[in-house]
Amino acid sequence: MLTDSYGRVATDLRVSLTDRCNLRCSYCMPPEGLDWLPSPDLLTDDELGRLVRIGVELLGITEVRYTGGEPLLRRGLPGIVARTAALAPRPEISLTTNGIGLARLAPALREAGLDRINVSLDTLDQATFRTLAKRDRLDDVLAGLAAAADAGLVPIKVNAVLMRGVNEKEAVPLLRYCLEHGYQLRFIEQMPLDAQHGWRREDMVTADEILDSLCAEFTLVPDDPRARGSAPAETFLVDGGPARVGVIGSVTRPFCGSCDRVRLTADGQIRNCLFARQESNLRDPMRAGAADGELARIWQRAVASKLPGHGINDPGFLQPARPMSAIGG
């Protein structure tokens, strides 16, 4: 098992398939983009499959979520999903995407064994989308959501980040849209993970502010807290249910004490926290001929050293060197 010194057990593996993305969302990367990881540094499909297998078969991973950058840009993605679905015990397999290209790939991903999907959608306004993402692709995202629903990739979760002065007024329209289409909306507080290191607390729309906006239009009742488990979102019944909305207050309502996640970057580094400043290299020992057991032990040592919390609210907090696009969500 992947256990840290505080008794938390990591069972949820987030795997970044690429650091590349076809959007330039301001809370993630600059308009001009970034220098991508060199291709030789990236894990091959076989290397990726081996590490995921070790996580599932030897270390107790029960859920695998593929992320990016933008994971739909990874060639051979359906094959990667199919290989994961063939593992025993079979993990739950999910994907976090911006939705561009999903209209084309959703059926193949479902056929390969993908269970469900998360799609990022921060606005329903075309002009605001262009301002946020520096690309005119809102229609493609909405089409991707519809295709995912048609393919049976449910429940479909929608992730939204609100930013002051940009899209902070869209909490209610986004929730109405998701209720109409049967999607599960999750608002996420903006976190200090942008490549520009320009995050400012005063620009972040807090969980309390989001809930205040929603409560002006809807009746929200807290869901049973026992059902939350290690999930990052606090969920609320909307107008009596059964529909729910979630708020992930990573900054103002941290949930580090119940965290069960561990991350594998596209270049084969283990990160025991989204905000970790240290990584453990699995790629190089694997390429040097390390056996499964040796790689599992490196992984276990990496998780054992996990800190009690992310430290965002500590005076000495330092943002990780890697941006979100190179870590994976």
WOBELHU-V314585 format. One line per field, one symbol per residue. psi: psi as a letter, one per 20 degrees, with the letter a starting at -180 (. if undefined). burial: # if it has 24 or more other C-alpha atoms within 12 Angstrom, else .. A space follows every 50 residues. Layout:
# WOBELHU-V314585
psi->???
burial->???
This chain:
# WOBELHU-V314585
psi->qnprijjqpoioppophqiqqjrlphjgrrhiaroqpqghhqprgggghg hggggghhjjpippppacbohiioqjghhggghghiqpqprpprppriio ihhhigghhghhjpgrqpppoiqjpgghghggikqmjghhghhggghggh ikmqqpppppppppjfkijjgghgggghghikqopoppppqmjqhiljpp hiiporgggghgghiihqoppprohhigcjqhppqppoliaiqqqqpomh gimqkhhjpkqqqorhkkpppiqhjqjqrpohgghgiijqrghghhhggg hghhjprhrhjhjqhjppqqhprhhjgq.
burial->####...#######################..##.......####.#### ########################..#########.#..########### ###.######.##############..########.#############. #.############.##############..###############..#. ...####.###.##...#.#.#........########....######## ##.####.###################.#####..##....#..###### ############......##.########
